[in-house]
Amino acid sequence: MKYAVTIGDHTFDIEINGDDVHIDGRAAPASLVGIPSTPLSQLVLGSLSRTLAVLREGETWLVQWAGERVAVTVLDERSRRLQDMAAKQGSSGGGAVVRAPMPGLVLRVEVQVGQHVTAGTGLLVLEAMKMENEIAAPTAGVVTGIRVGAGEAVEKGVALVELGAAEG
């Protein structure tokens, strides 16, 4: 089975075939075993062994070790292809509604109605599980609507920002 695992700004291609694990095409001895009745898992990657706290928040996994918490997304092959297709369709600047990927608290809105943005421009910052997550524009466009404000709690899937077609 193939997966795309994103941690921060980096995406790793991981293929698991029985006990065989390949990370970005390179074989790696690896295992991740849950510790029963706890949110803990034991990760062994080569000679590295770590105990991690793992919590699933919708489609995102929150992983904590050594006092640091990171958001990790995992997509199987099919989901990744669908996401890539959606990104290609959105790259034409045809507009989009940006939705909350997880429940959280809007810390700040970083754009204004009428502002031109490019794909990847930070639109707002959403706090979830004491982590700040920048929500970025999936495509170039013009901000046509802002549906939330700083300090507002949102649920997963709630519309945050509307983008209209990019001019030009």
Disulfide bonds with the S-S distance in Angstrom:
none
